[in-house]
Amino acid sequence: MIPFLDVKRINAPYQQIINSAVGRVTESGWYVLGQEVEAFENEFAAYCQTRHCVGVANGLEALTLVLNAWGFPAKSEVIVASNAYIASVLSITHAGLTPVFVEPDPRTYLLDPLRIEAAITANTRAILPVHLYGRCCDMDAINKVAHRYDLKVLEDAAQAHGASCRGTRMERKAGNLGDAAGWSFYPTKNLGALGDAGAITTNDGALAERLRALRNYGSGQKYINDYLGFNSRLDELQAAVLSAKLPGLTEANNRRKELVKRYLTGITNPDVVLPPADQVELDAWHLFVIQHPQRDDFRAYLLEQGIGTDIHYPIPPHHQQAYAAYAHLSLPIAEQLHRNSLSLPLNPALTDHEADFIIGTINSISNRTFELLLPT
Ligand SMILES: *Cc1c(COP(=O)(O)O)cnc(C)c1O
């Protein structure tokens, strides 16, 4: 059996360095917002080539705090892709703002810059591009529209640790492509903690300072509260684990790329639509998402053969009960992506042998396979 993801296997090479990090924190007697957090913030800012990094409790709150810090009037609109992850949309709602769904480019699954302008109204204040599956959005085009309409740009980089975007002038890292970026270090992400953790990267010093207060009750100085803040602090243990794992991120991402190349050249089943392969080296390849017209049968067959898969995501945000107010919208590109998408196993611990078995199994499936094996 090849599971879709086995986080234990991914963390195994880091076991010793994690253990010593945990020991260091236990010994220190200081457990929330201390030296470990500060050290990780500096290391991650350097990794993303940004001036600032602010550690917070998780990815959802990283995004929410930035939108809160910008202080837009209530009900201001934020543009987001209609196939975004639910957390991206929740951050908008939780900041008291209104999501405006724009359909993605069906080839890249990412916010389509050509559709943004038509969605801008007098109330639009920001664009929230999600670097879904680890591929950077077309940030040159998005920043150009944002500049023209004086909008803020908040990257959702929670799936894009180590991804890059090749702009007109230079190549830049995810997290350094807008006004601010929200990160998640949930255990399954390319850089994962042993629990919840998140961060914001930005080059805006005033924003970073405000976020440092907002994550800690709105207090810059102990017991002095300048803002209506939150408790969204990063703890020392998670920061120490992240510092232990960060030096291995590039190598881990390179292993993902090797496996992706194996999939891209190996999978020849004509019913399978492969993900875009025009920037294999720039992608962080958080997920390898294919499309199949009979996704559910295809998935059931793979499982029968011992291959675990997952769906990112089965239901688009506007069809979730929580967003019933948006249920009337017709967003056919997002709806089709949610119907046909399937994520294959992809992580640094996957072996060539496992990848080859997955490729061979996929290539052996035809429509006839479903008729023979899965009578309905
Ligand atoms: C994981 C994720 C988040 C949320 O991060 P949490 O740490 O789980 O709150 C937000 N956006 C995207 C795209 C994600 O993948």
The ligand as an SDF file (V2000), in Angstrom:
LIG
                    3D

 15 15  0  0  0  0  0  0  0  0999 V2000
   -2.9790   25.1160    4.5610 C   0  0  0  0  0  0  0  0  0  0  0  0
   -3.4780   26.3140    3.8490 C   0  0  0  0  0  0  0  0  0  0  0  0
   -3.9730   27.4300    4.5370 C   0  0  0  0  0  0  0  0  0  0  0  0
   -4.2440   27.4540    5.9910 C   0  0  0  0  0  0  0  0  0  0  0  0
   -3.1950   27.1420    6.8240 O   0  0  0  0  0  0  0  0  0  0  0  0
   -3.4840   26.6060    8.3050 P   0  0  0  0  0  0  0  0  0  0  0  0
   -2.1420   26.6670    8.9390 O   0  0  0  0  0  0  0  0  0  0  0  0
   -4.0230   25.2280    8.1940 O   0  0  0  0  0  0  0  0  0  0  0  0
   -4.4450   27.5470    8.9470 O   0  0  0  0  0  0  0  0  0  0  0  0
   -4.3260   28.5470    3.7930 C   0  0  0  0  0  0  0  0  0  0  0  0
   -4.2440   28.5560    2.4620 N   0  0  0  0  0  0  0  0  0  0  0  0
   -3.7990   27.4980    1.7670 C   0  0  0  0  0  0  0  0  0  0  0  0
   -3.7180   27.5850    0.2830 C   0  0  0  0  0  0  0  0  0  0  0  0
   -3.4190   26.3370    2.4290 C   0  0  0  0  0  0  0  0  0  0  0  0
   -3.0110   25.2730    1.7270 O   0  0  0  0  0  0  0  0  0  0  0  0
  1  2  1  0
  2  3  1  0
  2 14  2  0
  3  4  1  0
  3 10  2  0
  4  5  1  0
  5  6  1  0
  6  7  2  0
  6  8  1  0
  6  9  1  0
 10 11  1  0
 11 12  2  0
 12 13  1  0
 12 14  1  0
 14 15  1  0
M  END
$$$$
